[in-house]
């Protein structure tokens, strides 16, 4: 029996075209969310961004857009979808994870290979303020980490039931995705100013997501 290569080729091209149309449609809805802060078909958009992460970023870059829109929109959607589950967890079963770049250049805190940087509440940066607020509310613990590898160690060792994180869009996206796979609800606050040192975060948003 002769293999219908011509037909198979047409089917392949049709499938690729359909996939591209679906991705573009998802990106249009994502763009609306990104620009207007209004979510449309959030479940569908999140599925597209997660399933076609690299193609989505390349398509956005090709048209001269900000490819970080993928992470930013995905984080916003997950914040909404997981808020109720996060809020239902007792404060003592939640933890806060902060990036080391948020601390002061004059930070005197010491480093732990297991739990990251141990904040001593010296009042030199927002890490201290966030930690104090977490303690007031009764959060289990606050961690200041130097990289994504610490998250796995912390989750494995302390076994939190919910996580609040402050991070850049990339780290927040992958962190929330990893926690979702483990069945741990999370909330993320994106940094106002990014970089390697002395970054910034909106304390009002952090406190609001913490539960005040």
N, C-alpha and C positions, 0 to 999 in steps of 0.2 A: 504493500500500500504506500503510495507516494505521500510524503509529508507536505502539507499545504503551507510552505514557508511564507508565501505571500500573505495568506490569511493570518498566520501567527504574527507576522510583522505588523500588520494593520491593527490587530488586537493589542499588541504591545504598545504601539504609538497611542492608541486610544486610551489605554490605561494611564500612560504617562500624562497625557493631556488632561484627563479627568482629575488625577492627583494634583497637578499644577493649579487647576481651577479651584479645587477644594482648598488648597493652601492659600491661594490669593484671596479667596473669599474669607477664610479665617483671619488673614492679615488685615483685611479691610475692617472687620469687626474689632480686631485688636487695636487698630489705629484709632477707631472711634473711642474705644475705652481709654487709650493713651492720651488723646487730645482733649476729649470732652468729659473724662472721668465718669462716663456712663457705660455700664456694662450691657452688652447685647449678646445673647446666646453664649454666656460665660463658659458653660460646660464644653461646648463645641470648640470655642476658641482655645481653651486650655488643652484639649485633646490635640488640636492641630499644633500648638506651640511645643508640646511635649513630644509628640510623635515625629514631627518634622523640624526639630530644633535647628539643625545646621542649614537645611534648605531655606527655612524661613529667614534666618539671619542673612544668608547670602542674597536672597531676593530683595530684602530691605536695603542692604548695602548697594546692590546693583542700581537701585533707583535713587541712591543718594540719601537714604534715610538713616536714622540712628538705630543700628541693629540691637542696641540694648533695650529697645522697646519690647523685645521678646521676653526678657527676664522681668522687666518692670511690670508689664501687664500680667504675666503669669503670677507674680508675687501678689499683686493687687487682688486678682481673682481668688487665689488660695486664702488670702486673709479673710475675704468675705465668706467663702465656703466653709472654712474651718473655725470661724469665730465662735459659734455656739458650742462646738465641742471643746474648744479651748477654754471658754468661760465656765464650762461645767466642771472643770477640774479644780480641786481645792488648791489654794495658794501654796500650801506646803508641799504639794506634789508637782509644782512647776519650777522651772529654773530659767535663769536669764543668761544668755550668751552674748558677750560683747567683743568687738574686735580690738586688738591691741593698738591699732592706729588711732583710736579715739582718746587714748591717754595723753597726758602732757609729756613733752620732751624731757621734763625734769622729774618724771615719775620715779620714785624711790622703791617701788614694789619689786619683790623678788620673783623669780621664775620657778615654777614647778613643772617637772617633766610629765606629770600626770594631770594636773588641774589647770595648767596655764599660769598666767601672771596673777599673783595674790594681792589684790588691791588692799591697801592699808588705810584707805579713806583720808588722804592727805588734803582733800579739798582743792586740788590743782586742776581737775578736769571733770567732765560730765560723767565719767565712769563712776566716780565717787558719788555723785548725786543719784545716779540710777541705782547703784548698789544700796544706798541708804533707803530709797523709796521701796525697793524690793524687800528689804529687811522689815520696814514698817508694815508692809502688807502681809508679811509672813512667807515670802517665797522660800523655797528650799535652799537655793544657793545661787550665787552670781559668779559667772566665770568670765575671765578675760583671756581670749585665746589668740595665738599667733598664726594659726592656720587651720584649714578644714580638717586635717587629720585628728586634731584634738576633739572634734565633735564626736567622732565614733568612740573614742576612749571615754569621754564623759558620759555618753549615753549608756555605754556598756557597764561602766562602774556605778553610776548613780541612778540609772533606770528611772528617769523622770516620766511623768504621764502627760506633760505638756511643756513646750519650749517657746520662750520669747527671744527673738534674736534681733540684733542691730547689725546691719552689714551693707556692703555694696550690692548692687543688683545681681551680679554674677554669683556671689557667695550665698546670697539670700535664696536665689532660685534653686541652686543645687542642694542647699541645706534643707529647704522645705520639702523638696522632692525626696530626699533621703529619709527624712522623718516620716513623711507620708507613707512610704513603703513599710516602715516599722509600725504604722498605726498610731503614731504620736502626733496629735494636733499641734499646730504651731501658729505663731503670728510673727510677722517681720516688719521692722521699721527700716527704711532705706536711708543711708547716710545723705545728709544735705550737701556735704563736701567730701569728695573722695581723695585718696592719695595714700601714701605710705606712713605719714605722720600727721598728728594733730588734725584729724578729720572732725566732722561735726554731725550732730544729730538733733532732731527736734524733740526736746524733752516733753513737750505737751503731748505729742503723738505717742512717745514711748509710754508715758504714764497712762494715757487713755487705753492703749492696747494691754497694758499690764492689768488694768482693772481699777486703777485709782484706789 
